[in-house]
Amino acid sequence: MKAARLVLKIVAVSMAVVAVACAIAAYWDKIVDVFYAIADKIEEKKADCRFASEYDDYDDCIL
């Protein structure tokens, strides 16, 4: 009986792993779009320089 429970637990865990893998494969394009949107927002925040100098040498953003 213990062996059957162990086998069923192993089957349940493997099915859960396969379900997660299938979900990732099915929504891969949307997942990548979210990462690109986050990266774009980070780039916009880096480009938003409130304390920029007038001179090219001192044009780095210091926040």
DRENDO-1510 file (C-alpha; in Angstrom, 1 decimal, always signed):
<recs>
REC; n; res; u; v; w
REC; 1; MET; +0.0; +0.0; +0.0 .
REC; 2; LYS; +2.9; +2.4; +0.8 .
REC; 3; ALA; +4.4; +1.6; -2.6 .
REC; 4; ALA; +1.2; +2.6; -4.4 .
REC; 5; ARG; +1.0; +5.9; -2.5 .
REC; 6; LEU; +4.6; +6.6; -3.4 .
REC; 7; VAL; +3.9; +5.9; -7.1 .
REC; 8; LEU; +0.8; +8.0; -7.0 .
REC; 9; LYS; +2.7; +10.9; -5.4 .
REC; 10; ILE; +5.4; +10.6; -8.0 .
REC; 11; VAL; +2.8; +10.6; -10.8 .
REC; 12; ALA; +1.1; +13.6; -9.3 .
REC; 13; VAL; +4.3; +15.6; -9.0 .
REC; 14; SER; +5.4; +14.7; -12.6 .
REC; 15; MET; +1.9; +15.7; -13.9 .
REC; 16; ALA; +2.2; +19.0; -12.1 .
REC; 17; VAL; +5.6; +19.7; -13.6 .
REC; 18; VAL; +4.4; +18.9; -17.1 .
REC; 19; ALA; +1.4; +21.2; -16.6 .
REC; 20; VAL; +3.7; +24.0; -15.6 .
REC; 21; ALA; +5.9; +23.3; -18.6 .
REC; 22; CYS; +2.9; +23.3; -20.9 .
REC; 23; ALA; +1.6; +26.6; -19.5 .
REC; 24; ILE; +5.0; +28.2; -20.0 .
REC; 25; ALA; +5.1; +26.9; -23.6 .
REC; 26; ALA; +1.6; +28.0; -24.3 .
REC; 27; TYR; +2.1; +31.6; -23.0 .
REC; 28; TRP; +5.7; +32.1; -23.9 .
REC; 29; ASP; +5.1; +35.0; -26.2 .
REC; 30; LYS; +3.0; +36.8; -23.5 .
REC; 31; ILE; +5.7; +36.1; -20.9 .
REC; 32; VAL; +8.4; +37.5; -23.1 .
REC; 33; ASP; +6.2; +40.6; -23.9 .
REC; 34; VAL; +5.9; +41.3; -20.1 .
REC; 35; PHE; +9.7; +41.1; -19.7 .
REC; 36; TYR; +10.2; +43.5; -22.6 .
REC; 37; ALA; +7.6; +45.9; -21.2 .
REC; 38; ILE; +9.4; +45.9; -17.8 .
REC; 39; ALA; +12.8; +46.4; -19.6 .
REC; 40; ASP; +11.3; +49.4; -21.5 .
REC; 41; LYS; +10.0; +51.0; -18.4 .
REC; 42; ILE; +13.3; +50.6; -16.7 .
REC; 43; GLU; +15.0; +52.2; -19.7 .
REC; 44; GLU; +12.5; +55.1; -19.6 .
REC; 45; LYS; +13.2; +55.7; -16.0 .
REC; 46; LYS; +17.0; +55.7; -16.6 .
REC; 47; ALA; +16.4; +58.2; -19.5 .
REC; 48; ASP; +14.3; +60.5; -17.3 .
REC; 49; CYS; +17.1; +62.7; -16.1 .
REC; 50; ARG; +15.9; +65.5; -13.9 .
REC; 51; PHE; +19.3; +66.9; -12.9 .
REC; 52; ALA; +21.0; +66.9; -16.3 .
REC; 53; SER; +23.6; +69.5; -16.9 .
REC; 54; GLU; +23.8; +71.8; -19.9 .
REC; 55; TYR; +27.3; +70.6; -20.8 .
REC; 56; ASP; +27.9; +67.3; -22.7 .
REC; 57; ASP; +30.7; +66.3; -20.3 .
REC; 58; TYR; +28.3; +66.5; -17.3 .
REC; 59; ASP; +25.2; +65.1; -19.0 .
REC; 60; ASP; +25.1; +62.0; -16.7 .
REC; 61; CYS; +22.1; +61.6; -14.6 .
REC; 62; ILE; +22.7; +61.9; -10.8 .
REC; 63; LEU; +19.7; +60.9; -8.7 .
</recs>
